[in-house]
Each structure stands twice: as C-alpha cells, then as structure tokens.
Amino acid sequence: MANDPIALLAPGLRGWTIADRFDFAERGEISLDSGTLSIGKGRPASGLSYRGPQPGDFYRIAWEARRTAGSDFFCGLTFPIRGSHATLIVGGWGGGVIGISNIDNMSAVENPTTEYREFELNRWYRFEMEVNKTAVLFAIDGERVIDLDHDEHKYSVWWEQEQMAPIGLATWDTASEIRKLTLTNLDG
C-alpha cells in the first residue's frame, strides 16, 4: 500500500541545494513563488538537488513542468535506482528527446528508453515517474512513454550531474517552471 504523497516544493526551497559547480557555475536564477519553481536559463545548465527525506527503493514522483525559454531539456530529473542514480531527460538534444541517462553507459538519446516528442513552449505537461519492484515507468499527460525492466541494466549519471543526486532537477540552456512536485513511497 502506498503512503500519502509528500510535497517537495516547500517555502524557501527548504531541503533543496542549488547546484553551482561545473556546468552549473553560470546558472540562471532559481526561485519559488506561489508553489511554482522557476529555473532560469543557465550557461549551459541550471539546477538544484533535494536533500530532504528520501524515498525507499520503490516510489513515484509526479509533477507538472513547462519550457519557458530555450530549446533543450526543460526537465532533467535525477533519481535513485538500485544503489545508483540516473537522470530522466525531457526535451533534450534540441528539444524533443525523452529518455534515461545513463543506461548501460548509453545516454538518453541512444538507449531503449529513447523517444521523440514535440513540446510546446509555455504549455504545462503532467509527468509521472515510478520506480517499482520490476520497472521504471514514465508517463506524460497519462500516456506511458517508458516501461523498462530495471533489473537488466546498469545505471549512472554524467559526472556533471553527480551533484544533482540523490533527487535533482536541471535544465540545459533552457528555462522552465515546475509545480505540484510530489514524492510517494511505494515500499511496504
């Protein structure tokens, strides 16, 4: 039985640390206003990591996001999986790639999770990612896009993204907004 969802966007960004090294050294402004997280366009990256209470082995993260400027990934969600971490990329490689980096040392644009989709500027999309006992699932506006048996693979993040662990949100040469970010533990 699942626990109740935990809202991760607390006033003052309590529990979050803004990334400031490597590709994040020239980040855009990051702020939270009325429940909406704004991540400004960085040169090249902007992001922050959540250091508050972490999920168990199995969990669901749900949120809404939109690209407000730029043409690359407007949501890079770093997440824990099987003792490591990976990053879900939404809108990467020029705007349309969806996938998980890295699976078996392959980036989001070259592995079994790679999908392509157009994303409209300033349109809100509803995302849901789940790590359960057998699979990693990802849906956009209720449509399943990724369904990957996680036991068959090795996971990692690019070295620049390591500071985003254990849970992090990042953009690449793009600005975005995120709201309604929740974490639900599925252990138990």
Rosetta silent file (secondary structure, phi, psi, omega in degrees, C-alpha in Angstrom):
SEQUENCE: MANDPIALLAPGLRGWTIADRFDFAERGEISLDSGTLSIGKGRPASGLSYRGPQPGDFYRIAWEARRTAGSDFFCGLTFPIRGSHATLIVGGWGGGVIGISNIDNMSAVENPTTEYREFELNRWYRFEMEVNKTAVLFAIDGERVIDLDHDEHKYSVWWEQEQMAPIGLATWDTASEIRKLTLTNLDG
SCORE:     score description
SCORE:     0.000 S_00000001
   1 L     0.000  134.478 -177.373    0.000    0.000    0.000 S_00000001
   2 L   -77.361  150.686  172.176    1.380    3.417   -0.957 S_00000001
   3 L   -81.236  171.771  175.893    1.947    6.218    1.529 S_00000001
   4 L   -70.568  148.589  177.270    0.460    9.664    1.062 S_00000001
   5 L   -63.427  143.456  176.720    2.290   11.960   -1.397 S_00000001
   6 E  -107.628  125.028  176.972    4.851   14.340    0.105 S_00000001
   7 E   -74.045  126.991 -176.710    5.023   17.842   -1.410 S_00000001
   8 L   -95.672  -13.583 -179.267    8.679   18.588   -2.216 S_00000001
   9 L   -97.537   88.775 -178.590    8.395   22.308   -3.003 S_00000001
  10 L   -94.955  153.451  177.619    8.430   23.919    0.451 S_00000001
  11 H   -50.930  141.364 -179.298    8.647   27.668    1.139 S_00000001
  12 H    71.058   11.016 -176.878   12.197   28.969    0.935 S_00000001
  13 H    54.621   37.420  178.431   13.135   25.826   -1.019 S_00000001
  14 L   -55.347  127.936 -179.898   13.666   24.072    2.312 S_00000001
  15 L    94.642   -8.035 -177.340   15.569   20.842    1.725 S_00000001
  16 E  -106.264  146.825  175.269   16.973   21.949   -1.656 S_00000001
  17 E  -123.797  128.672 -179.771   20.547   22.906   -2.594 S_00000001
  18 E   -79.544  129.231  179.694   21.243   24.959   -5.726 S_00000001
  19 L   -69.966  138.591 -176.609   23.904   23.393   -7.975 S_00000001
  20 L  -142.401   11.145 -178.776   26.892   25.669   -8.540 S_00000001
  21 L  -113.543  158.119  175.483   29.788   23.613   -9.893 S_00000001
  22 H    55.937 -123.327 -177.081   30.994   22.704  -13.381 S_00000001
  23 H   -65.174  -11.330 -178.367   28.217   23.244  -15.953 S_00000001
  24 H   -98.665    2.017 -177.054   26.087   24.871  -13.220 S_00000001
  25 L   -62.262  -33.143  178.245   28.604   27.643  -12.328 S_00000001
  26 L  -111.062   52.351 -178.130   26.753   30.157  -14.551 S_00000001
  27 L   -70.068  161.090  173.091   23.258   29.028  -13.633 S_00000001
  28 L   -82.921  174.062  179.414   20.134   31.068  -14.105 S_00000001
  29 L   -67.327  139.353  178.365   18.069   32.440  -11.249 S_00000001
  30 E  -122.532  126.434 -178.332   16.155   29.828   -9.250 S_00000001
  31 E  -149.199  160.334  177.342   13.116   30.844   -7.212 S_00000001
  32 E  -125.377  121.909 -179.476    9.878   29.518   -5.746 S_00000001
  33 E  -137.774  122.843  178.441    6.761   31.687   -5.852 S_00000001
  34 L    52.628   39.267  176.431    3.218   30.567   -5.013 S_00000001
  35 L    84.203    0.029  179.007    4.168   26.898   -5.401 S_00000001
  36 E  -109.828  123.458  177.660    5.839   27.290   -8.807 S_00000001
  37 E   -87.472  123.841  175.913    9.578   26.679   -9.099 S_00000001
  38 E  -105.852  126.418  176.893   11.260   28.839  -11.756 S_00000001
  39 E  -115.152  109.822 -177.597   14.599   27.620  -13.105 S_00000001
  40 L   -72.848  158.047 -179.275   16.288   30.318  -15.168 S_00000001
  41 L   -66.400  123.456  178.823   18.303   29.628  -18.298 S_00000001
  42 L   -99.597  173.806  176.393   21.902   28.819  -17.421 S_00000001
  43 L  -122.144   83.341    5.240   25.100   28.863  -19.440 S_00000001
  44 L   -99.825  -17.832 -169.481   24.742   26.000  -20.002 S_00000001
  45 E  -122.314  153.951  171.405   22.928   24.430  -17.004 S_00000001
  46 E  -134.875  147.691  177.925   20.764   25.353  -14.017 S_00000001
  47 E   179.210  173.668  178.879   19.528   23.028  -11.320 S_00000001
  48 E  -152.108  155.385 -179.195   19.018   22.064   -7.715 S_00000001
  49 E  -122.275  147.014 -178.512   19.050   18.886   -5.635 S_00000001
  50 E   -94.329  122.101 -178.345   16.725   17.715   -2.893 S_00000001
  51 L  -112.497    8.676  178.996   18.487   16.728    0.342 S_00000001
  52 L   -77.364 -162.718 -179.716   15.366   16.270    2.475 S_00000001
  53 L   -53.153  132.392 -174.962   13.730   12.922    3.341 S_00000001
  54 L  -101.447  159.134  179.554   14.469   10.408    0.602 S_00000001
  55 L   -74.822  165.617  170.380   12.310    7.656   -0.869 S_00000001
  56 L   -76.928 -158.569 -179.156   12.668    3.957   -0.192 S_00000001
  57 L   -68.144  -30.612 -175.050   13.568    1.559   -3.004 S_00000001
  58 L  -124.279  130.689 -172.288   10.196    1.938   -4.714 S_00000001
  59 E  -162.476  170.317  175.564    8.472    5.279   -5.220 S_00000001
  60 E  -131.624  135.601  172.955    6.588    7.610   -7.561 S_00000001
  61 E  -117.926  127.508  179.446    7.465   11.209   -8.384 S_00000001
  62 E  -125.035  146.192 -179.697    4.755   13.327  -10.020 S_00000001
  63 E  -167.287  168.757  171.149    4.983   16.932  -11.232 S_00000001
  64 E  -118.757  142.700 -179.852    3.992   19.430  -13.884 S_00000001
  65 E  -146.399  155.838  174.186    6.586   21.259  -15.986 S_00000001
  66 E  -149.451  146.548  173.914    6.828   23.611  -18.913 S_00000001
  67 E   -82.983  129.799  179.712    9.615   25.093  -21.018 S_00000001
  68 E  -110.361  -15.439  176.032    9.516   28.894  -20.830 S_00000001
  69 E  -164.486  153.660  177.353   12.601   29.705  -22.945 S_00000001
  70 E    92.843 -177.434 -175.745   15.256   27.829  -24.909 S_00000001
  71 L  -142.937   27.035  176.681   15.182   24.662  -26.956 S_00000001
  72 L  -126.097 -156.632 -171.176   16.810   21.883  -24.956 S_00000001
  73 L   -68.942  129.935 -179.547   15.840   19.820  -21.934 S_00000001
  74 L  -101.974   -2.803  174.463   13.489   21.654  -19.631 S_00000001
  75 E  -152.259  108.678  169.704   13.345   18.853  -17.103 S_00000001
  76 E  -112.619  108.752 -177.665   16.224   16.624  -16.123 S_00000001
  77 E  -102.809  108.475  174.361   15.109   14.592  -13.095 S_00000001
  78 E   -84.439  136.217 -174.071   17.949   12.763  -11.347 S_00000001
  79 E  -145.477  152.903  177.636   16.627    9.889   -9.250 S_00000001
  80 E   -79.566  142.853  176.180   17.921    6.943   -7.170 S_00000001
  81 E  -156.266  125.396  174.110   17.716    3.433   -8.619 S_00000001
  82 L    47.446   47.389  177.252   19.220    0.133   -7.500 S_00000001
  83 L    78.783    6.723  179.073   22.013    1.690   -5.414 S_00000001
  84 E  -135.567 -158.920  177.458   22.943    4.212   -8.099 S_00000001
  85 E  -142.190  158.168  174.387   21.347    7.178   -9.883 S_00000001
  86 E  -146.062  169.137  179.749   20.082    8.035  -13.353 S_00000001
  87 E  -127.727  122.867  173.062   18.565   11.115  -14.988 S_00000001
  88 E   -80.845  123.124 -179.975   15.270   11.257  -16.841 S_00000001
  89 E  -105.633  130.198  176.728   15.642   13.781  -19.684 S_00000001
  90 E  -124.567  114.872  177.178   12.570   15.528  -21.111 S_00000001
  91 E    87.410   27.165 -176.773   13.027   17.699  -24.207 S_00000001
  92 E   -84.830  179.858  176.629   16.744   17.143  -24.766 S_00000001
  93 L    47.862   57.549  177.219   19.013   17.152  -27.814 S_00000001
  94 L    90.433    3.905  170.774   17.435   20.143  -29.478 S_00000001
  95 L   123.181  -19.456 -172.201   14.041   19.907  -27.824 S_00000001
  96 L  -122.276   -0.075 -176.504   12.364   16.550  -28.430 S_00000001
  97 E   -84.511  135.010  171.143   14.293   13.676  -26.827 S_00000001
  98 E  -120.254  136.335  177.173   12.863   11.790  -23.872 S_00000001
  99 E   172.434  175.917 -179.685   14.937    9.090  -22.221 S_00000001
 100 E  -109.610  128.680  174.360   17.006    7.998  -19.252 S_00000001
 101 E  -111.826  131.023   -7.834   20.721    8.797  -18.953 S_00000001
 102 L  -112.042  142.870  174.632   22.628    6.633  -18.492 S_00000001
 103 E  -116.640  121.129 -178.316   21.565    3.056  -19.071 S_00000001
 104 L    50.962   43.194  179.007   24.428    0.630  -19.632 S_00000001
 105 L    65.341   16.216  177.659   26.659    3.683  -20.235 S_00000001
 106 E  -109.874  137.834 -177.591   24.381    4.957  -23.032 S_00000001
 107 L   -74.317  174.406 -177.131   22.788    8.407  -22.899 S_00000001
 108 L   -60.477  -21.283 -176.946   19.087    9.228  -23.196 S_00000001
 109 L   -90.454   -1.917 -172.725   19.384    9.662  -26.962 S_00000001
 110 L  -141.060   25.545 -178.981   20.786    6.173  -27.647 S_00000001
 111 L  -130.192 -179.311 -174.697   19.221    3.548  -25.374 S_00000001
 112 L   -61.881  -12.686 -179.585   15.981    1.523  -25.101 S_00000001
 113 L   -93.501   -3.325 -174.732   14.149    4.428  -23.408 S_00000001
 114 L   -64.261  126.736  175.232   14.722    6.929  -26.230 S_00000001
 115 E  -136.255  160.661  176.856   11.550    8.590  -27.528 S_00000001
 116 E  -126.486  137.835 -179.139   10.928   11.757  -29.552 S_00000001
 117 L  -156.899  144.743  174.551    8.117   14.236  -28.985 S_00000001
 118 L   -79.753  137.707  174.985    7.345   17.870  -29.743 S_00000001
 119 L  -122.209  124.103 -179.466    6.969   20.083  -26.668 S_00000001
 120 L   -77.631  140.098  176.100    5.141   23.396  -26.984 S_00000001
 121 L   -64.392  135.224  176.625    6.662   26.476  -25.368 S_00000001
 122 L    67.593   12.380  175.410    4.770   27.594  -22.214 S_00000001
 123 L   -97.020  131.344  176.726    2.457   24.562  -22.177 S_00000001
 124 L   -76.201  135.015  174.665    2.160   22.649  -18.906 S_00000001
 125 E  -120.853  141.827  178.195    2.748   18.888  -19.114 S_00000001
 126 E   -97.340  122.868 -178.889    1.888   16.400  -16.363 S_00000001
 127 E  -115.833  146.322  174.062    4.698   13.902  -15.665 S_00000001
 128 E  -144.510  123.278  178.098    4.763   10.787  -13.520 S_00000001
 129 E  -120.968  135.007 -178.803    7.794    8.570  -12.979 S_00000001
 130 E  -130.542  134.854  169.307    7.704    5.374  -10.953 S_00000001
 131 E  -112.287  109.803  179.842   10.424    3.007   -9.812 S_00000001
 132 L  -113.727 -167.488 -174.693    8.679   -0.180   -8.685 S_00000001
 133 L   -63.273  -24.786 -174.823    9.856   -3.734   -7.963 S_00000001
 134 L  -123.423  -21.103 -169.447   10.334   -4.617  -11.620 S_00000001
 135 E  -146.485  162.969  166.601   10.350   -1.500  -13.806 S_00000001
 136 E  -106.809  124.248 -178.358   10.951    2.192  -14.334 S_00000001
 137 E  -119.127  143.759  175.556    7.800    3.776  -15.757 S_00000001
 138 E  -142.038  132.987  179.936    7.317    7.287  -17.123 S_00000001
 139 E  -129.270  146.085  174.509    4.116    8.900  -18.381 S_00000001
 140 E  -118.480  122.414 -178.891    3.310   12.254  -19.982 S_00000001
 141 L    48.669   41.017  176.888   -0.251   13.516  -19.562 S_00000001
 142 L    84.068   -5.579 -179.958   -1.312    9.976  -18.633 S_00000001
 143 E   -98.074  120.672  179.208    0.316    8.298  -21.652 S_00000001
 144 E   -66.877  127.574 -178.413    3.043    5.773  -20.806 S_00000001
 145 E  -111.790  -36.081  179.577    6.243    6.652  -22.658 S_00000001
 146 E  -126.061  133.461  173.718    8.836    4.498  -20.835 S_00000001
 147 E  -143.989   95.143 -172.358    8.383    0.987  -19.425 S_00000001
 148 E  -121.015  125.083  173.424   11.804   -0.507  -18.713 S_00000001
 149 E   -65.457  112.250 -171.781   12.615   -3.669  -16.746 S_00000001
 150 H   -80.126  -16.814 -178.033   15.195   -2.171  -14.387 S_00000001
 151 H   -70.785  -19.635 -175.202   16.870   -5.405  -13.237 S_00000001
 152 H   -88.904    4.893 -170.126   18.529   -5.984  -16.596 S_00000001
 153 L  -134.439  161.074  173.817   20.537   -2.731  -16.638 S_00000001
 154 L  -106.575  138.700 -175.568   23.321   -0.702  -15.036 S_00000001
 155 E  -118.121  147.856  176.850   22.575    2.952  -14.178 S_00000001
 156 L  -161.438  169.096  174.363   24.767    6.043  -13.899 S_00000001
 157 L  -121.278  157.965  172.455   24.755    9.812  -14.375 S_00000001
 158 L   -62.075  148.504 -175.717   27.123   12.059  -16.305 S_00000001
 159 H   -57.856  -33.330  178.687   29.855   13.366  -13.992 S_00000001
 160 H   -65.951  -27.540 -177.343   28.475   16.917  -14.264 S_00000001
 161 H   -87.556   -5.424 -177.768   25.114   15.657  -12.985 S_00000001
 162 H   -56.316  -34.240  179.976   26.541   13.902   -9.903 S_00000001
 163 H   -69.460   -8.863  178.812   25.795   16.987   -7.783 S_00000001
 164 H   -83.435  -15.833 -179.497   22.099   16.524   -8.633 S_00000001
 165 L   -71.024  151.696    6.937   21.875   13.264   -6.639 S_00000001
 166 L   -82.155  -35.417  174.119   20.002   11.878   -4.838 S_00000001
 167 E  -126.896  129.563 -178.908   16.996   13.706   -6.354 S_00000001
 168 E  -148.386  159.664  177.042   17.552   16.719   -8.581 S_00000001
 169 E  -125.328  132.282 -178.729   16.003   18.944  -11.221 S_00000001
 170 E  -143.911  158.648  172.969   18.044   20.509  -14.010 S_00000001
 171 E  -129.496  161.655  178.777   17.742   22.322  -17.323 S_00000001
 172 E  -127.766  111.918  178.069   20.181   22.726  -20.204 S_00000001
 173 L    50.351   34.315 -172.392   20.411   26.112  -21.962 S_00000001
 174 E  -151.138  148.608  173.614   16.691   26.390  -21.252 S_00000001
 175 E  -106.263  148.013  179.777   14.368   27.963  -18.663 S_00000001
 176 E  -149.218  170.065  172.167   11.455   26.096  -17.130 S_00000001
 177 E  -129.904  145.352 -178.499    8.829   26.098  -14.428 S_00000001
 178 E  -134.576  138.952  177.798    7.830   23.188  -12.214 S_00000001
 179 E  -145.901  167.151  176.196    4.855   22.828   -9.898 S_00000001
 180 E    55.408   39.831 -178.629    2.903   20.188   -7.942 S_00000001
 181 E   -82.466  117.738 -179.488    6.067   18.131   -7.312 S_00000001
 182 E  -131.532  153.543  176.120    5.293   15.181   -5.043 S_00000001
 183 E  -122.981  129.186  177.224    7.034   12.039   -3.849 S_00000001
 184 E  -124.522  120.919  175.483    5.093    8.922   -2.846 S_00000001
 185 E   -74.739  136.595  179.352    6.844    5.957   -1.246 S_00000001
 186 L  -110.272    0.366  177.396    5.623    2.607   -2.577 S_00000001
 187 L   -67.136  153.202  173.052    7.596    0.429   -0.128 S_00000001
 188 L   109.098    0.000    0.000    5.661   -1.570    2.385 S_00000001
